[in-house]
Amino acid sequence: MHYPNLAALFADAPRRLNKGPMALVMIEDDVEVDSTLRHLARFGFRHLLAFCAPEIALPDDLPQLVRVDYDTTAEHALQTAINGMIKAPPGAWLYYCYNAEYLHYPFCETRTVGEMLSFMTEERRDSVMGYVIDLYAPDLNSHPNGVDRENAHFDRSGYYALALKDAAGETLERQLELAGGLRWRFEEHIPKDRQRTDRVSFIRAQSGLEMLADK
């Protein structure tokens, strides 16, 4: 399935993409595109929506793959795509990530994502928090793109938690924002609203819901 733009996707989604769970993958470059999509496919997502430029190559043997031609480098590209899909399939679970990000959840070796989300639904939850953990290649000479899936390294001391504040600057009780990884090393190069590593990874679509630019 192929959509030439977001408008075509949003118009057709209520009819053809009306059941989840579905994964929305924002593809910014050609790094690990195939492995990212195959990783998600094995978890049992009903639809894999790949948002990418027309020149990006995608695997042609994944029946659940949906291509959406889209400029993922545009300002607020993620929020625009997510907020459109939130309105399209009411009640469906949505997951989002970028290429070269690999989803893991408890018992993912033996349980599908649908089974995990069935548990969340029974618990009357409409969202699932996730965290982005940076993995590093030990040798950039042999892996110049910085990705080594067979021998990834993790910075175990570079992450920390800060108290989350509301719009008025007041501290929210028992609410934390996680930071670290890239922020720890390159904070001056990353906008403040992009420095958090906590993420509402799974969202249950419903009318009126909106993702903000700093989330």
C-alpha positions as CSV (number, residue, x, y, z in Angstrom):
1,M,0.0,0.0,0.0
2,H,1.3,3.4,-0.9
3,Y,0.1,6.9,-0.1
4,P,1.6,9.9,-1.9
5,N,1.0,12.3,0.9
6,L,-0.5,12.8,4.4
7,A,-3.8,14.0,3.1
8,A,-4.4,10.8,1.2
9,L,-3.4,8.7,4.2
10,F,-5.7,10.6,6.6
11,A,-8.6,10.4,4.2
12,D,-8.3,6.6,3.7
13,A,-7.2,5.5,7.2
14,P,-10.7,5.3,8.8
15,R,-11.6,2.8,6.1
16,R,-8.5,0.7,5.5
17,L,-6.4,1.3,8.6
18,N,-9.1,1.1,11.2
19,K,-7.6,-1.5,13.5
20,G,-4.4,-1.7,15.5
21,P,-1.9,-2.1,16.7
22,M,0.0,-0.1,14.2
23,A,3.5,1.3,14.1
24,L,4.4,4.7,12.7
25,V,8.0,4.8,11.7
26,M,9.6,8.1,10.9
27,I,12.5,7.3,8.5
28,E,15.0,10.2,8.4
29,D,17.8,8.5,6.4
30,D,18.7,5.1,5.0
31,V,20.3,3.7,8.3
32,E,18.9,0.3,9.3
33,V,15.6,0.9,7.6
34,D,15.1,-2.8,6.7
35,S,16.1,-4.1,10.1
36,T,13.9,-1.6,11.9
37,L,10.8,-2.6,10.0
38,R,11.5,-6.3,10.2
39,H,12.0,-6.0,14.0
40,L,8.6,-4.5,14.3
41,A,7.0,-6.9,11.9
42,R,7.9,-9.9,14.0
43,F,6.0,-8.5,17.0
44,G,2.7,-8.7,15.1
45,F,1.8,-5.1,14.3
46,R,-1.2,-5.1,12.0
47,H,0.1,-2.2,10.0
48,L,3.6,-0.7,9.6
49,L,3.4,2.9,8.3
50,A,6.8,4.0,6.9
51,F,6.9,7.8,6.6
52,C,9.8,8.6,4.3
53,A,11.2,10.4,1.2
54,P,10.3,8.7,-2.1
55,E,13.9,7.7,-2.8
56,I,14.2,5.7,0.4
57,A,14.2,1.9,-0.3
58,L,11.8,-0.2,1.7
59,P,11.5,-4.0,1.8
60,D,8.9,-5.4,-0.6
61,D,8.1,-8.7,1.3
62,L,6.3,-7.3,4.3
63,P,2.5,-7.5,3.7
64,Q,1.7,-5.1,6.5
65,L,3.9,-2.4,5.2
66,V,2.3,0.9,4.2
67,R,4.5,3.6,2.5
68,V,3.7,7.2,3.0
69,D,5.7,9.8,1.0
70,Y,6.6,12.5,3.5
71,D,9.3,15.0,4.4
72,T,10.3,13.7,7.9
73,T,12.8,16.5,8.2
74,A,10.2,19.3,8.2
75,E,9.4,21.3,11.3
76,H,7.1,19.3,13.6
77,A,6.9,16.4,11.1
78,L,6.4,13.9,13.9
79,Q,3.6,15.7,15.6
80,T,1.8,16.4,12.3
81,A,1.8,12.7,11.4
82,I,0.9,11.5,14.8
83,N,-1.9,14.0,15.4
84,G,-3.5,13.1,12.0
85,M,-3.5,9.4,12.8
86,I,-4.8,9.9,16.3
87,K,-8.0,11.1,14.8
88,A,-8.2,8.5,12.0
89,P,-8.8,5.1,13.7
90,P,-10.6,5.6,17.1
91,G,-9.6,3.1,19.7
92,A,-6.6,1.7,17.9
93,W,-3.2,1.5,19.6
94,L,-0.5,3.5,17.9
95,Y,3.3,3.1,18.4
96,Y,5.8,5.5,17.0
97,C,9.6,5.4,16.5
98,Y,12.4,6.4,14.1
99,N,14.5,4.2,12.0
100,A,17.4,2.5,13.9
101,E,15.2,2.4,17.0
102,Y,14.3,-1.1,18.2
103,L,11.3,-1.7,20.4
104,H,11.5,-3.9,23.4
105,Y,8.9,-4.7,26.1
106,P,8.5,-7.3,28.8
107,F,8.4,-10.8,27.4
108,C,8.7,-9.6,23.8
109,E,10.7,-12.7,23.0
110,T,7.5,-14.8,23.4
111,R,4.6,-12.4,23.4
112,T,3.2,-10.3,20.6
113,V,2.6,-6.6,20.9
114,G,-1.1,-7.3,20.7
115,E,-0.9,-9.4,23.8
116,M,1.0,-6.7,25.7
117,L,-1.6,-4.1,24.7
118,S,-4.5,-6.4,25.6
119,F,-3.1,-6.4,29.1
120,M,-2.8,-2.6,29.0
121,T,-6.4,-2.3,27.9
122,E,-7.6,-4.6,30.7
123,E,-5.7,-2.3,33.1
124,R,-7.7,0.6,31.6
125,R,-4.7,2.4,30.3
126,D,-4.7,4.5,27.2
127,S,-1.0,5.1,26.9
128,V,2.3,3.3,27.6
129,M,5.5,5.2,28.6
130,G,8.8,4.2,27.0
131,Y,12.4,5.3,27.1
132,V,15.0,5.8,24.4
133,I,18.4,4.3,25.3
134,D,21.3,5.1,23.1
135,L,23.5,2.2,21.9
136,Y,26.9,2.8,20.5
137,A,29.2,1.0,18.1
138,P,32.6,0.2,19.7
139,D,34.5,0.8,16.5
140,L,33.5,3.6,14.0
141,N,36.1,2.4,11.5
142,S,34.2,-0.8,10.9
143,H,30.8,0.7,11.5
144,P,31.0,4.4,10.3
145,N,27.2,4.9,10.7
146,G,27.5,4.3,14.4
147,V,25.3,1.2,14.4
148,D,26.5,-2.2,15.4
149,R,23.5,-4.4,16.2
150,E,25.7,-7.5,17.0
151,N,28.0,-5.7,19.5
152,A,26.2,-2.6,20.8
153,H,27.5,-0.7,23.8
154,F,25.5,1.0,26.5
155,D,26.5,3.9,28.7
156,R,25.2,2.7,32.1
157,S,26.0,5.9,34.0
158,G,25.0,8.6,31.5
159,Y,21.3,8.7,32.3
160,Y,19.5,10.7,35.1
161,A,16.0,11.8,36.1
162,L,14.7,15.3,36.8
163,A,11.4,16.4,38.3
164,L,8.8,17.2,35.7
165,K,7.3,20.6,35.8
166,D,3.9,21.8,34.5
167,A,3.4,24.8,32.1
168,A,3.5,27.2,35.1
169,G,6.9,25.8,36.3
170,E,5.5,23.9,39.2
171,T,6.9,20.5,40.1
172,L,4.5,17.6,39.4
173,E,4.3,15.0,42.1
174,R,5.8,11.6,41.2
175,Q,6.4,12.8,37.6
176,L,9.9,12.5,36.2
177,E,11.6,13.3,32.9
178,L,14.6,11.2,31.9
179,A,17.6,12.6,30.2
180,G,21.1,11.4,29.4
181,G,22.8,9.6,26.5
182,L,23.3,12.1,23.8
183,R,22.3,15.0,26.0
184,W,25.1,14.1,28.4
185,R,27.7,14.6,25.7
186,F,26.2,17.0,23.2
187,E,23.7,19.1,25.1
188,E,24.8,22.3,23.4
189,H,23.9,20.8,20.0
190,I,20.4,19.5,20.8
191,P,17.4,21.9,21.3
192,K,16.1,21.8,24.9
193,D,12.7,20.4,23.8
194,R,14.4,17.4,22.2
195,Q,16.7,16.4,25.1
196,R,14.3,14.2,27.0
197,T,14.6,10.4,26.6
198,D,11.2,9.5,28.0
199,R,8.4,9.1,25.5
200,V,4.8,8.1,25.4
201,S,5.5,5.3,23.0
202,F,2.1,3.8,22.7
203,I,-1.1,5.9,22.4
204,R,-4.7,4.8,22.1
205,A,-6.3,6.9,19.4
206,Q,-9.2,9.0,20.4
207,S,-10.8,12.3,19.2
208,G,-9.4,15.4,20.8
209,L,-6.1,13.9,21.7
210,E,-3.0,15.8,20.6
211,M,0.7,15.3,20.8
212,L,2.6,18.5,21.7
213,A,5.9,19.4,20.2
214,D,7.9,18.9,23.4
215,K,6.6,15.3,24.0
